[in-house]
């Protein structure tokens, strides 16, 4: 699933981040939503921020070997 994300969705998000850095927060939320859903699917349940297995967006990005889209605007 992560491979499909990296092939089809990530390039579109990267292009959007570079061309419109003002919308970076909205674009970053797409990746965060994807990693949250994928992580919950792996755990087999919906996780809330107060659950012990909950991971932040940065932790999920590290888990799935993804970098934050904000790194592309710094180039």
QUIZIPE-V642370 format. One record per residue. N is the residue number from 1. RES is the residue in one letter. OMEGA is omega in degrees with one decimal (999 if undefined). NEAR is the number of other ideal C-beta (glycine too) atoms within 8 Angstrom. Layout:
n->(N,N)
res->(RES,RES)
omega->(OMEGA,OMEGA)
near->(NEAR,NEAR)
This chain:
n->(1,2,3,4,5,6,7,8,9,10,11,12,13,14,15,16,17,18,19,20,21,22,23,24,25,26,27,28,29,30,31,32,33,34,35,36,37,38,39,40,41,42,43,44,45,46,47,48,49,50,51,52,53,54,55,56,57,58,59,60,61,62,63,64,65,66,67,68,69,70,71,72,73,74,75)
res->(X,X,X,X,X,X,X,X,X,X,X,X,X,X,X,X,X,X,X,X,X,X,X,X,X,X,X,X,X,X,X,X,X,X,X,X,X,X,X,X,X,X,X,X,X,X,X,X,X,X,X,X,X,X,X,X,X,X,X,X,X,X,X,X,X,X,X,X,X,X,X,X,X,X,X)
omega->(178.9,178.5,177.5,177.6,-178.1,-177.6,-170.4,-172.1,-175.9,179.3,178.4,179.0,178.9,178.4,179.2,179.3,-178.5,-176.7,-178.4,-179.7,178.8,-179.9,-175.2,-179.6,179.0,-179.8,178.5,-179.3,176.8,178.3,179.5,178.3,178.7,-177.6,177.8,179.7,179.6,179.5,178.0,178.2,177.2,-179.8,179.4,178.1,175.8,-179.4,175.6,-178.5,-179.7,176.5,-175.8,-179.8,-177.8,176.4,177.6,180.0,179.8,178.4,178.6,176.9,178.1,179.5,-178.0,178.9,177.2,174.7,178.2,179.4,179.4,178.5,-178.0,178.5,-179.9,-177.9,999)
near->(5,9,6,8,10,8,8,7,11,11,8,8,12,10,8,10,16,10,5,9,7,4,9,12,6,7,13,12,8,10,15,10,8,10,14,10,8,12,12,10,7,6,8,4,5,4,9,6,4,4,7,3,6,9,7,6,9,7,8,14,12,8,9,9,5,11,5,9,13,9,8,9,10,5,5)
